[in-house]
Amino acid sequence: QVQLVESGGGLVQAGGSLRLSCAASGRTFIGYTMGWFRHTPGKEREFVAAITWNGVNTHYADSVKGRFTISRDNAKNTAYLQMNSPKPEDTAIYYCVLGNFYGDRKPASDAYWGQGTQVTISS
């Protein structure tokens, strides 16, 4: 019943900008952390960013720190990932996740996942 829908992916030149959105529906989500992961063929899924329920705490992978910003609007059950100065190595399918986390960057096994949105950064 729970569904996460990512949007905003596409093709952009290195040094440009892009904003991803993740809209959740199907139940109440009070207390849940939201986050973003990404996957490229040949590499393991990697953590990108996460934000706690009240938005006070955010966490970023070292590779994106200072360039990407995660935010959320609980009234809309939506999380965002603002991607500034993206690099070709940021090319991946980006997945939204919603649920409890173990620590700062590991979703619980029963967390919810979206289907992903493709982001391609050209050089």
N, C-alpha and C positions, 0 to 999 in steps of 0.2 A: 504493500500500500504506500509506503514511503517512496518518494521519487525525488531525485536530484537532477536538474537539467542545467548543463553548462552551456554558455553561449559567449560570443565575442571573439572566438578564435579566427585566425585567418593568416594572411601573408603580409609581412611588413618588413621594411628595410632595417638593417642594423642601425641603431641610433634613433629610431622612431619611438613609437609608443603604442600600447595596446591595453585594453581593459577587458578582463574576463569576468563573467558573472555566473553565479551558481544559485539557482532558485530551488528551495526545498518545499515540499508539500506532503500531505498525508497524515500528519499528526502534529502534536505540539513538540517543541524542541528546546524548552527551557533548560538551561544548564549545559547544553551541548557545545563543545568546541567545533569549529569549522576550519577546514584547511584545504590546501592544494598539494597534490603530488603530480609528478610527471614521469612519463615513460617513453623511451626511445628504443627501437629494436636493437638488440644486442647489449643493452644495459638494463640493470635492475631498476625497478621503480624507485624514485628518490623523492624525499621530502623537499618541499619548496617553502611553504609558509603555513602558519596556523594562527588562529585568533580565538581567545576564550569568549565565553558567553557575553560578558559585560564589556568586551573590547579593551579591557585594561592591559591585558598581556598579549603580546604578539611574539612570534618566533619565526626566524628565517634561516634557511640554509646559507652557509657562508658564501656560496657561489652567487647568490642573488641579493645579499644584504646591501642596502644602500641604493639599489636599483628598483626593486619590487616593493610594493606596499599592499598588505592585506587589510581589508576592512569588512564590516558587516552592518546590515540594517535589519535588526530583528523584527521590526514592524512589517517588513517585506519578506522575512525568512530568506534573506539573500546575502551571500558573501561575494566579495569582489577581489580581484587581483589586478592591481595597476602595475603594468610592466613598462618601465621607462628604461631607455638605453638598452634594449634587448640586444643580445649577441646571437650569432648563428648557433652556438652551442646551447642556446635556450630552446631550440627547435625540439618539439616533443608533443605528445598528446598529454594534455593537462586534465587531471581528474580532481573533482571536488569530493571532499569527504566530510561527514557529519557524524558526531557521536562523542562518546567518552574517549579520552586519551590516557595512555600510560606515560606520564612525564610530559615533555614539551612537544614531542614529534612522532609519537607512535599511537595510531588509532587502535582502539580495542577491536577484538575480533568481530564483534557484532555491530561495528560502525557501518553507516550507509555510504555507498559510493555512487557517483554519477557515471555516465557512459563515456565521458571525455569529450574534449574539443581540441582540434588540431591547431597548433601554433607553429608557423614556419617563419623563420627569420633569415632573410637573404643578406649576403655580404655586399 
